[in-house]
Amino acid sequence: MRIGIYGGSFNPVHNGHIHLAETAVAEFGLDRLYLLPSKKSPHRSSAEYAPDEDRLEMLRLASRHNEKLFVSDYEIKSDRVSYTIYTVEHFRREFPDAELFLLVGSDMLLSFDTWYRYEQILENVTLCVVSREKGDLPELRKKAGELGKIGKILVSETAPTVVSSTEVRKKIAKNKDFTCYLDENVVQYIRLKGLYSVRGEGELLYNPDDKKKYLKAHLSAKRFAHSMNVAAECRKLAEKYGEDPEKAYFAGLLHDICKELPDDEQKALVLESGYTVCREEMETRSLWHGIAGAYYIKKEFGVEDIDILNSIRFHTVGRAGMSRLEEIVYIGDLVSAERDYKDVDKMRKLAYTDLNAAMLEAFAFSMKSVIKKGGVIPICTAEGYNFYTRLIKEDKK
Ligand SMILES: Nc1ncnc2c1ncn2[C@@H]1O[C@H](COP(=O)(O)OP(=O)(O)O)[C@@H](O)[C@H]1O
């Protein structure tokens, strides 16, 4: 049996990926080809990196026409770093008698000898390469010649399908047509789930105008002004840090939507939400509104974007590995225009110069004020503090 292995971020899967897969199946006579999306790092925002389950689902949709293509969640479910050699070893165990083929695009062949334990990979597989760019074949043949001394390399002569996931995401971000690069069901899936901050035909996915009316009618003047300021601050931070500004505006606007609800109503929403809530959050009534707010906008306004929901859910307590949008709402809430606590100017400056340092400072500030009041620290807050402490230490190395 001839088994192919094809890994990538598939963020999202596009026609170039499927072209490579189908070319390899046909040209190299594969019986099965496994497509394996790699794990999302917790620090990447979902505007730039779709969640693991969504990338898996898009791959299933895009490969459904070809019965030789299979989608594997092996790398996503594994608790180890996704090194290709581990995946190859896994397939070797699964199919001890099969001949294994590892598929890569041209860019990957050219950097292949920098991969972790690449020689061992070549002992176990035949490396199959398909061109990505017009005119890259001579370079590929040369590299294949060099690596051919260690292992077996096959280079397809098929013309490339020139497209990259980065280009697709850029088109989506600029609200330009991206549908020609993807399977039609993948396009539909992206729209349905609001992935990569996709918008409707020239429309904002989440329109803030009717939400402003709602907030004005339901919040005190002071809270409404704060919400508007946080929204504006989040938009600015998003522009600075490459997040979708309108999405950040929307999340910032709604972060305190439940803050002025009576305690019993907030608590009822928290209990109904199904979110995992720690004991410390349950014990502290000022922490209920974030959880209640996320659930409320999902239930009442149909907001499905998990990143928006999480940025509201965690805007007071924070957590480890926050997405960029979560960080923006967390910090935006602390440095909005009307804030006037002692070190606010220092915090504002930090927010726009070093987001990780601002996050650490904010966690420390929040924990100190809880301790001063004799409160308890939610576990996710302590984890958040530790996370940014380690992140900054590692950055300095
Ligand atoms: N248009 C394409 N044609 C051929 N191979 C491709 C193409 N796009 C990506 N690949 C290959 O697919 C694998 C996974 O790439 P991935 O990182 O998911 O995509 P992208 O480079 O588009 O972001 C890599 O080996 C890459 O070289």
PDBQT file of the ligand as one rigid body, heavy atoms in Angstrom, charges set to zero:
ROOT
HETATM    1  N1  LIG A 401      -0.418  26.719  -4.183  1.00  0.00    +0.000 N 
HETATM    2  C1  LIG A 401       0.254  25.675  -3.720  1.00  0.00    +0.000 A 
HETATM    3  N2  LIG A 401       0.752  24.765  -4.571  1.00  0.00    +0.000 NA
HETATM    4  C2  LIG A 401       1.489  23.715  -4.112  1.00  0.00    +0.000 A 
HETATM    5  N3  LIG A 401       1.748  23.500  -2.811  1.00  0.00    +0.000 NA
HETATM    6  C3  LIG A 401       1.283  24.363  -1.928  1.00  0.00    +0.000 A 
HETATM    7  C4  LIG A 401       0.498  25.498  -2.316  1.00  0.00    +0.000 A 
HETATM    8  N4  LIG A 401       0.153  26.175  -1.208  1.00  0.00    +0.000 NA
HETATM    9  C5  LIG A 401       0.697  25.530  -0.167  1.00  0.00    +0.000 A 
HETATM   10  N5  LIG A 401       1.392  24.448  -0.581  1.00  0.00    +0.000 N 
HETATM   11  C6  LIG A 401       2.114  23.475   0.240  1.00  0.00    +0.000 C 
HETATM   12  O1  LIG A 401       1.207  22.968   1.195  1.00  0.00    +0.000 OA
HETATM   13  C7  LIG A 401       1.865  22.735   2.452  1.00  0.00    +0.000 C 
HETATM   14  C8  LIG A 401       1.108  23.421   3.548  1.00  0.00    +0.000 C 
HETATM   15  O2  LIG A 401       1.138  24.794   3.352  1.00  0.00    +0.000 OA
HETATM   16  P1  LIG A 401       0.371  25.845   4.277  1.00  0.00    +0.000 P 
HETATM   17  O3  LIG A 401       1.346  26.450   5.189  1.00  0.00    +0.000 OA
HETATM   18  O4  LIG A 401      -0.847  25.234   4.831  1.00  0.00    +0.000 OA
HETATM   19  O5  LIG A 401      -0.144  26.834   3.135  1.00  0.00    +0.000 OA
HETATM   20  P2  LIG A 401       0.242  28.284   2.696  1.00  0.00    +0.000 P 
HETATM   21  O6  LIG A 401       1.700  28.246   2.339  1.00  0.00    +0.000 OA
HETATM   22  O7  LIG A 401      -0.655  28.552   1.548  1.00  0.00    +0.000 OA
HETATM   23  O8  LIG A 401      -0.036  29.141   3.911  1.00  0.00    +0.000 OA
HETATM   24  C9  LIG A 401       3.309  23.197   2.256  1.00  0.00    +0.000 C 
HETATM   25  O9  LIG A 401       4.091  22.068   1.934  1.00  0.00    +0.000 OA
HETATM   26  C10 LIG A 401       3.211  24.129   1.071  1.00  0.00    +0.000 C 
HETATM   27  O10 LIG A 401       4.415  24.178   0.345  1.00  0.00    +0.000 OA
ENDROOT
TORSDOF 0
